[in-house]
Amino acid sequence: MLYRFHHLREVAPNQLCQVFNEAFSDYVIPMQMTVTLLQQKMTGESIQLDYSAGAFQGDSLCGFILHGRDESNPDVLYNGGTGVVPTARGRHLIQELYEHFIPAYQKNGVKEILLEVIATNQKAIKAYENAGFQRQRNFLCFKGEIPLKKSTANRVLVQKSNLPEAAVISSFSDQVPSWSNSVASVKREKQLTTTWVALHENEIAGYISVFLASRRIRQIGVRKDLRRKGIGTALMQQAAEVLGNPFTLINVDAQNKGLIAFLEKLGMTEILTQYEMKLSL
């Protein structure tokens, strides 16, 4: 059965949402999008329909790859979602889509494509490996309720704020964030995200940014010389007092032992592992 390969620029939002839900109807984690939620995801991940790939039969979209691209890092595409409707599976559409579109991506300066895949989703991993992707980092994902007991942090003021400057965030962090947790992504979602900072002697000692609709922590950081003084806990408790529970935090690098220990001490539980995979063009 022949398919027509084309970008997704002319695909209507409701059609894309319908096909997305059909493709993910039997996913390892239940997922059901509305048009609004899908558009929010696409905004946060900077999904560019010109760079997104579709497999069509007539006017019917049967498979897709949603690609994000950020002008601050144009060498990289981010695969923010790959799906094939059940009736079109088993035909290696993902591999064929990449074979078809990669020459155009290379022509436009793309040098690598990144994605995350759930570690237990062996069919998807195999499809990506067949397309040339290789595993990079292991990401752990956490969920849990933040206890609301008073923090022990002394001389710290927690207040709502804009996201700190990128240089500050970088100095606080022990890992390079995944695409969806990057500074650029948080800024794109600023109308849907709340940030609090912790001030110590009038300087930023820590911060937390939370996506409001899902209570997903996009970023959290504490100045390295002020850790283990209750500042991170105070930030988490502030978010919980305002937004309620539970919270999730995805794509924590498995090598980020300090953050993992902090989350576990708070009572958050690892719920799944993802692999970061990269295709070099």
KOLLO-351032 format. One line per 5 residues: their letters; for each residue x, y, z of C-alpha. Coordinates in steps of 0.02 Angstrom, whole numbers, always signed. Layout:
N
a	X/Y/Z; ...
END
This chain:
281
mlyrf	+0/+0/+0; +77/+165/-56; +86/+319/+53; +114/+500/+10; +242/+588/+118
hhlre	+219/+773/+152; +245/+901/+290; +100/+944/+405; +81/+1129/+367; -92/+1111/+291
vapnq	-160/+986/+417; -302/+1062/+519; -279/+1062/+709; -434/+954/+739; -374/+825/+612
lcqvf	-201/+818/+689; -276/+800/+863; -392/+660/+806; -250/+563/+724; -137/+594/+875
neafs	-267/+518/+991; -298/+371/+875; -111/+335/+864; -91/+344/+1053; -253/+252/+1096
dyvip	-156/+98/+1154; +1/+186/+1216; +93/+120/+1369; +35/+276/+1463; -146/+332/+1434
mqmtv	-146/+492/+1331; -294/+590/+1265; -270/+763/+1192; -390/+904/+1159; -349/+1029/+1022
tllqq	-304/+1156/+1157; -188/+1037/+1249; -104/+984/+1088; -77/+1165/+1038; -3/+1201/+1209
kmtge	+116/+1056/+1189; +164/+1116/+1016; +196/+1292/+1080; +303/+1233/+1226; +407/+1117/+1117
siqld	+415/+1241/+972; +339/+1114/+852; +360/+1174/+674; +237/+1096/+553; +353/+1138/+407
ysaga	+479/+1018/+485; +350/+890/+542; +324/+736/+435; +163/+650/+383; +116/+490/+292
fqgds	-49/+508/+198; -170/+399/+104; -269/+521/+0; -315/+659/+123; -305/+543/+273
lcgfi	-157/+564/+390; -98/+392/+445; +68/+428/+529; +163/+580/+590; +321/+645/+670
lhgrd	+306/+812/+760; +470/+906/+756; +519/+1056/+860; +652/+1181/+810; +720/+1328/+909
esnpd	+802/+1473/+819; +930/+1485/+958; +989/+1308/+915; +941/+1279/+733; +1058/+1131/+712
vlyng	+939/+1022/+813; +766/+953/+783; +667/+881/+927; +546/+737/+897; +403/+787/+1011
gtgvv	+287/+647/+958; +282/+503/+837; +124/+408/+799; +50/+284/+676; -134/+237/+675
ptarg	-162/+51/+711; -218/+9/+533; -53/+74/+460; +68/-11/+577; +195/-143/+528
rhliq	+248/-51/+370; +404/+37/+438; +324/+208/+409; +434/+297/+536; +593/+236/+453
elyeh	+525/+282/+282; +473/+455/+340; +647/+491/+404; +728/+424/+246; +615/+538/+144
fipay	+637/+697/+246; +817/+690/+307; +892/+761/+146; +781/+915/+164; +827/+933/+348
qkngv	+1012/+923/+304; +988/+1054/+169; +914/+1169/+301; +1062/+1149/+419; +997/+1016/+537
keill	+1136/+909/+609; +1047/+803/+738; +875/+747/+795; +834/+713/+978; +691/+619/+1059
eviat	+639/+530/+1218; +559/+358/+1222; +491/+258/+1368; +614/+119/+1410; +481/-17/+1407
nqkai	+417/+33/+1234; +525/-91/+1141; +430/-76/+976; +462/+112/+970; +644/+91/+1021
kayen	+669/-36/+881; +586/+81/+754; +701/+224/+806; +855/+113/+802; +806/+57/+627
agfqr	+801/+241/+578; +977/+265/+646; +947/+335/+822; +1065/+289/+963; +1037/+296/+1151
qrnfl	+1116/+441/+1245; +1055/+473/+1423; +937/+383/+1541; +801/+496/+1609; +703/+458/+1767
cfkge	+527/+524/+1794; +451/+557/+1966; +280/+587/+2041; +220/+619/+2218; +137/+730/+2346
iplkk	+239/+867/+2426; +220/+873/+2616; +159/+1042/+2676; +249/+1049/+2843; +345/+1210/+2873
stanr	+516/+1218/+2792; +671/+1233/+2899; +753/+1357/+2781; +812/+1509/+2877; +822/+1686/+2812
vlvqk	+744/+1638/+2647; +603/+1733/+2563; +503/+1638/+2431; +408/+1746/+2307; +330/+1738/+2135
snlpe	+447/+1797/+1998; +499/+1788/+1818; +616/+1649/+1767; +795/+1692/+1818; +923/+1731/+1684
aavis	+994/+1583/+1588; +1168/+1609/+1664; +1096/+1595/+1840; +998/+1438/+1795; +1151/+1358/+1715
sfsdq	+1257/+1390/+1870; +1124/+1307/+1981; +1100/+1152/+1874; +1186/+982/+1879; +1123/+926/+1708
vpsws	+1081/+989/+1535; +890/+991/+1532; +789/+894/+1406; +706/+992/+1265; +537/+1009/+1351
nsvas	+618/+1068/+1514; +738/+1191/+1433; +742/+1376/+1473; +677/+1413/+1297; +529/+1296/+1324
vkrek	+485/+1371/+1493; +490/+1545/+1417; +375/+1490/+1275; +253/+1427/+1406; +266/+1580/+1518
qlttt	+78/+1616/+1514; +47/+1437/+1574; +190/+1424/+1699; +222/+1499/+1871; +396/+1529/+1940
wvalh	+447/+1561/+2119; +620/+1613/+2177; +700/+1596/+2348; +797/+1750/+2402; +941/+1738/+2527
eneia	+1023/+1903/+2576; +934/+1984/+2427; +1011/+1863/+2303; +928/+1720/+2211; +965/+1559/+2306
gyisv	+845/+1445/+2212; +696/+1439/+2097; +557/+1325/+2036; +449/+1335/+1878; +289/+1235/+1867
flasr	+172/+1206/+1719; +4/+1247/+1797; -117/+1132/+1705; -26/+972/+1753; +79/+1029/+1903
rirqi	+232/+968/+1809; +393/+1043/+1874; +487/+1109/+1723; +641/+1166/+1817; +705/+1174/+1996
gvrkd	+875/+1230/+2054; +967/+1286/+2210; +1132/+1378/+2218; +1267/+1248/+2246; +1342/+1330/+2401
lrrkg	+1170/+1342/+2484; +1108/+1164/+2461; +1045/+1052/+2601; +979/+1203/+2696; +794/+1178/+2658
igtal	+785/+1300/+2511; +728/+1170/+2383; +600/+1103/+2506; +534/+1278/+2538; +511/+1305/+2352
mqqaa	+420/+1139/+2330; +308/+1176/+2479; +265/+1348/+2412; +211/+1270/+2248; +107/+1138/+2338
evlgn	+23/+1266/+2451; -32/+1368/+2300; -68/+1231/+2172; -110/+1077/+2274; -41/+901/+2245
pftli	+25/+791/+2165; +175/+848/+2062; +278/+766/+1926; +455/+798/+1867; +512/+710/+1709
nvdaq	+680/+683/+1625; +796/+690/+1774; +965/+629/+1713; +1006/+464/+1799; +1178/+538/+1837
nkgli	+1099/+684/+1932; +1115/+596/+2100; +1088/+752/+2205; +919/+794/+2130; +863/+612/+2135
aflek	+907/+600/+2320; +814/+763/+2355; +656/+705/+2267; +658/+536/+2354; +682/+619/+2524
lgmte	+528/+725/+2489; +430/+565/+2456; +420/+572/+2268; +429/+404/+2178; +510/+355/+2015
iltqy	+369/+306/+1896; +462/+267/+1735; +625/+280/+1640; +649/+359/+1471; +795/+349/+1350
emkls	+858/+504/+1263; +904/+453/+1085; +998/+549/+951; +1011/+535/+764; +1166/+620/+691
l	+1141/+681/+512
END
